[in-house]
Amino acid sequence: MSELTTNLSLTPKKIREAYVNGKFSKAEAEDRLISLMEISESDKIRAQCINKLNEIDAKNDKLFKLLESILISDSSPHVRSAAVKLLLKSFLKKSSQALLWVVRRDKSPLVLNPIIEFFEKNPSLLSDSLKQEINEILTKFAQIMGIVVDEIKFFLDIEILFALGKTNYEINLEFYNYLKLFEDIKYKNKWISINGSGRVEALTYDCQAWRYLKEGGPSITSVLNLEYPSLYLSTIIDYSDDLDGKIFVPKSITYLSKLKLLNLSSNNLSNVPDSIGNLVDLKILDLSRNQLEKIPKSFSNLKNIRVLNLSYNNLKNLPDFITKWQSLSELRLKENKFKNLSPIVENLSKKLDVLKI
């Protein structure tokens, strides 16, 4: 059997498993993964090959040169992203110039974000020129939105959601300036509201509406010219379509440290990040109309919450810490799967202005 036929019959996963089980030496596993990556026409398989090379800690010179070439010439952001991650892990010192090239020229959030994340966690490991370039691009991004640099990371992570599965998607932060013009009908705030210090104070995160405006809907200006733009979007968007389960709230929401209102309703979320528990200035939190089965323990830190909406989820229990929030005045719990709320209801009904069960 030819080497080509042999490589095509082996998947990246099977090659790694053969290495782990001792059937392939490390060198043989590396060669097979590199060979498969070079002959495959599938972006998915090529990215998987690089990921498996990362998992087996591959570090040979042939691989380094191949990864450098991928950064410059490969059309797939998913493949380039995998290459960046492996370079950061195994070839950091040698790849400084290649990474600098990426930061200056690559516009895909899938490729840029791993470098930015590495910079945030390990700034001392990067060259001065690379650190300077990253700082400059983050400052530029923040200026586009009119927010402080710390908070831009959240919106870059949202850009990843929109880039998944796409070949030519480029970062577009101007889009979020348009979202500042849409009003949340329920709470009368703008979808993105920024205070005079450049901090996001209110956020209505409606992933399907944002995606619709970005990808396939009418022009944003034509929607904004309607009397009730947000209401129009809610009537035409299919909220049963959950981006194939890829909707998420980035952990980096913790950087929006001055948030007072956070509306995450109607996103089909099965979980929310623990990092929301760090947003101690929150006064209004709306998690209604999702698929949540539990509330993170970290939410016990949210002692300034006045309004909490958990309606239309799959919750079975209500955390005790919610009953101890002194600022809480409105709690909505309709349409969940609670087993026994009687003791809690009796306690809360005496102190709340609004309790809906």
DAWO-V318772 format. One record per helix or strand of 3 or more residues. SS is the DSSP state (H for helix, E for strand). FROM is the first residue (numbers start at 1). TO is the last residue. Records with the same first field share a line. If there is no record, write none. Layout:
# DAWO-V318772
SS->FROM-TO / FROM-TO
This chain:
# DAWO-V318772
H->3-9 / 12-20 / 26-39 / 43-55 / 61-73 / 77-90 / 96-105 / 109-121 / 123-125 / 128-145 / 149-163 / 174-179 / 207-215 / 220-224 / 229-236 / 243-245 / 251-255 / 274-278 / 297-301 / 320-323 / 342-348
E->192-194 / 200-204 / 261-263 / 284-286 / 307-309 / 330-332 / 354-356
